[in-house]
Amino acid sequence: MCELLGMSANVPTDICFSFTGLVKRGGERGPHRDGWGITFYEGKGCRTFKDALPSSYSPIAKMIQDYPIKSQVIIAHIRQANRGGISLENTHPFTRELWGRYWTFAHNGQLTDYAQLDTGFFYPVGQTDSEYAFCFLLNQLYHRYHTMPAWRELSAEIKKQAAQLAEKGVFNMLLSDGEYIIAYCATHLHWITRKAPFGQAKLLDEDIDIDFYQHTTPSDIVTIIATQPLTVNEQWYKIEPGQLVVFRYGELICD
Amino acid sequence: MCELLGMSANVPTDICFSFTGLVKRGGERGPHRDGWGITFYEGKGCRTFKDALPSSYSPIAKMIQDYPIKSQVIIAHIRQANRGGISLENTHPFTRELWGRYWTFAHNGQLTDYAQLDTGFFYPVGQTDSEYAFCFLLNQLYHRYHTMPAWRELSAEIKKQAAQLAEKGVFNMLLSDGEYIIAYCATHLHWITRKAPFGQAKLLDEDIDIDFYQHTTPSDIVTIIATQPLTVNEQWYKIEPGQLVVFRYGELICD
């Protein structure tokens, strides 16, 4: 299995603290040694840092922890390979363009019979069940809508497709176009929204704590979504199996 | 205008030396202050580092100079914005999937009437003439070939399309799928192949030299393609206006 991490915020915010917690699970504390990746959106553009090396030994992951790249939407993933070898083309997140937007996708779980999925025009480059599922999802959306529909309709359609994929195995996913983060839970996915009054948080995987009050303004709203809670002293919400939730500018807008 | 840099090699090779030369043109020595990007292929996968900041001040560009990421195909670009604002979505290189391969594109020059180009299914995300040209090119190729043709046929078709684009202005480009690098020259593009016996090279833009003999094995073959020669004491070849050349595993295979 793998671990997912997402961030939605109303102001450009860095993810150094949460990413430090995730990285510890990528080789040192967890079994997720088979690559990692993180996508930062800035406006309509995005950039992805990824590596087929374990995140806890990667110089690039170290730079991401130290250099605060600020973004309103971030999607990250650490991988334990189950379908597809350990290689860059099999490393999440995956990004493709649809409707003139870059869509970024990361998956936790594993699927069977995925090679039969109709991916249409969206050819998978690698061999993972995850990339097949992403290409299938985009192909379904492309055939259903020639331009991007309103988010309520879009998220209802994605929920329907995600439920179909979940019938093939375990399908937890994060999907974003840089504005919305759409999270579908099959088994495990948690989230927390931080806003004023900000307090302290302590990482579960590392002896590091942070006082968010020192790093924020009173109007900041930041949501973190993760496979498992990353901190020990805060209240995380569990997304129920079969549930799809949508975040925008740091806030839950649909569940 | 912008500067292009490409590398094709028969063994995974780093580009620290040449990239150091290019970066100096991104803000300090040249007018190319409006972002930079570099794509490294590893097998069928690729990863891109990019920034809308000048390369000479970017901590990420600094990391790329210091941390030798080895690859057989690299495409890099530093930008002086002329069409489209300074933003991440307008920063080269651009990568899209076609025929189950990731294609990466960088452009030097500027085009007029580019918004009328038929990009079909490949919607531009940003506003640059370059991304429009790339989407147009992919759309032409997609409609002409449902799977990837042999490279001679493909490069002849790309040359035809590139010549059409060059009628709209200045169109120097590098394009790669991780195996081939296809370079089309409208005005300025140069290349050099280094192989045994390796000698010393000295950067034009920086007081740095390198003894390739210390960093290579006798069977290494490495080609560098750049808008302008990057070194002072080596013989670079100029690609003629209207000429398309193809490199694979470090060697020129078509001109």
Interface residues (C-beta under 8 A of the other chain):
Chain A: E42 G43 K44 G45 C46 R47 T48 F49 K50 D51 A52 P59 I60 M63 Y67 S87 L88 E89 N90 T91 R96 E97 L98 W99 G100 R101 Y102 F121 F122 Y123 P124 V125 G126
Chain B: E42 G43 K44 G45 C46 R47 T48 F49 K50 D51 A52 P59 I60 M63 Y67 S87 L88 E89 N90 T91 R96 E97 L98 W99 G100 R101 Y102 F121 F122 Y123 P124 V125 G126
